[in-house]
Amino acid sequence: MKRFITIAALVFGLVVGVVIAQPTPEDVYKCFAELGVSDLQALQTAFAKGFADKRITPEVALRLCQRLKQTAAPISLREGVLQIIGRALVEELPVTMLVDKAFEGLTKGVPLDVINDDLLERKMTLGEVKTLLASKGITIGLTIRFGTITLQLSQDAVDTAITEAAGALEDYVRGGGKLDDANAIKSAVQLRLSRNPLIPQTLTSYIDQVVSAPEWAQIAQNIAKRLKK
């Protein structure tokens, strides 16, 4: 019995230790300072909003900062990654795709100027998709009615829809998809939306009804123009 209590106490101690060890926003800001960013206050403000909005966690932000600290590149380029993500957070855009692409590029050894260009382009796509969906009434907290179904839109649902639609459009264009085939572009977006369980099927169906193929195609064409620069 005494042995059991000892083991239980040890396990409890480890669990408490794990909880205590979770990164805080202050840990992130300290890492920013250690990195040597030029505008610490602006980054703190942007990421504080992201933490409050739950679009990024201190754990993810700290991992990204620490990874950038290990990179032998000019501080302006390393800070650029954080600045682009920070601007997206201020604009209330979902940043999952941007963070994932930053980690992917860093892992593959892609030059930071290329990573920054990629993140900036993708941020523009996220903004265009958010604007398009908002024009159709698809915004956080609002209620949509589709047939006999009423759905109040949560942040997770809207942010995930924006992320998946933007990702589908980016993949379609970068994969060489035909820009003059609007229906194919719309199908690519709808397929991606339908495969994510975090997006209610009602919302996927509503998007299919209210967003036209030419509207999705216009964003795809904008991506193609940006990538040619």
N, C-alpha and C positions, 0 to 999 in steps of 0.2 A: 504494500500500500504506500509506504514511504517512497519507494522507487517511482511509483506511478505519479505521485505528487511532484516529485523532483522533475520528472520528464515533462509533466504538464506545465510546470512553472517555466521550464526552459523554452518550451514551444511558445508559451504566452509571451515570454520576453522577446523571442525572435520576431513574433508577429508585431508586437509593439514597436520594436526596433525598425521594422520595415515601414510601419506607418509614420514614425518620426522622421525616417530618412527620405520621405517623399519630398521632391524639390518644391521650393516656394517661389513666388515671383521675385522675392529679394535675391534668391540664388541666381536667377536668370539675369537680373540687373547687374549683379556683381560680375557675372561672366561677360556681359556687354562691356563693362568698364575695363576688365582685364584684357579684353580683345583690343581695346583702344579706339572705340568708335568715336567719330567726330561730333555726333549730336546725341549724347546719351539721353537727355531729357525727352527728345522726340521719340526715340525708340521705346523708352519706358512708358510713355503715354500711350503709344500705339499698342504695345503688347499688353499693357494693363487693361485696355479695352477688350483685346482679344481674350484675355483670361476671364474677364467679367462676362463677356458674351458667350463664353465656352466654345469658341471657335478654334482655340489652341490651348494646350495644357502647359503648365510650367515644365513638366517633365520633357515634353517634346521640344519646347523652345530651348531648354538647357542642353539637350543632346545636340541640337543643331548648332548652338553657339560653341559648344566644346569641340564639335567636329570642325568648325571653321577656325578655331584656335590652332588646330593641328595642321592647317593648310598653309603651305609656303607661297602665299600670293600677297600682293599689295593689300593693305588694310582697306583701301577704298573699294576693292572688289569683294572682299569678304563682308564688309559692312553693307555692300549693295544688296546682297542676298537678304539680309535682315530688313533693310529699308523697303524693298519691294513687298515683302510679306507684311511688314508693318503698315504700309500704305493700304494694302488690301484689307487688313483688319480695321483700319479707320473707316474705309469705305463700306464696311460691313459685308465683305465678300467671304465666302468659305475659302479656307486656305489649304485644305488637305492636299489638293493636287499640287500646289506650289511647294509645300513642304516635302512631299514624296519625291518630286522631281529634283529638288535641291539635294536630298540625300542620295538619290540615284546617280546624279551627276558627280557628286563628290566621291562616291564609292567607285565609280568607273574612271575617275581621274580626268573628267572633262574639265578643260580650262574654265576658270571662274568667269571670265568675260562672256564665254558662250553660255554658261549656266544663267548668268544674269539676263542676257538677251532672251533666253528661252522663258525664264520666269516672267519677265516683263510682257512678253507676247501673250503668254497664257493668262496673265492677270487681265489683260485687255479683253480676252475672250470671255472670261468669267464675268466681267462687267457688262459686256454686250448681252450675254445670256440672261443675267439678272434683270437688266433693263427690259428686255423683250418679255420675259415672264411677268414682270411687274405690270407691264402695259396691258396684260391679260387678266390682271387681278390676282396674280399668284404671288402674294407677299405674306410674310410671317404675321400670324395672328388674324388674318382675314378669313372669311368663310366663303367657300365656293359651293355651288349647288350643281350637281350633275345628275340629271334625271330626278329620281326620288331620293337621292343620297345627298346629305349635307356633310361637308368636311371642313373642320377648322384647321388651318395650316400651321403646323408646328415649325420651329426653326430647323430641326433636324430634317424634316421632310423637304422643306424649300431649299435649304443649303445642299442637301444631297442631290436634289433634282438639278440644281444649277451646276454642281460639280460633274455629275454624270453626263449631262447634255454637253457641257463644254469639253469634257474628255472625249466624248464620242465625235464631236466636230473636229477636234484637234487630230485625233487618230485617223479620221476619214481623210482629211486634207493631207496630212503627213504621210499617209499610206498610199497616196496617189489616186484617191477616189475622184470620179468625174464631177467636176464643179458645175457642169451644165445639166446634171441629173438631180433636180430638186427632190424628186420622190425618193431616190436612193439615199439622199442625205437625211431626209426626214425619217426614213425607215431605220437608218443607223442610230439616230437619236432615240427613237421610240424603243428599239430593241434594248439599248443600254438601260434606259429607264425601267423597262419591264423586268430586267434581271436583278435589280437591286431591291431586296426585301424591305429596306428602310423607307422606300417610296410607296405610299399606299397606291394600290391599283386604281383607285378612283382618281387620284391625282394624275397618274400616267394617262388614263383615258381622257381626262379633261384636257391635258396638254395636247393630246393627239387631236382633239376636237377644235381647240381655239388657236393653236399655232400652225400656220400654214407651211407648206413645203418651201415656198419662195422665201419666207422669213428665215427659216433655218439655213437655206442656201445662201442668203445674203451674208450671214455671219461666217459661213464657210469660205465665201469669196474674200471676205475681209481678212481672214486668217491667211489665205493664200497670198494676198497682196503683201501682208506684213512679212511673211517668210521669204519673199523674193528680195527684200531690201538687203 
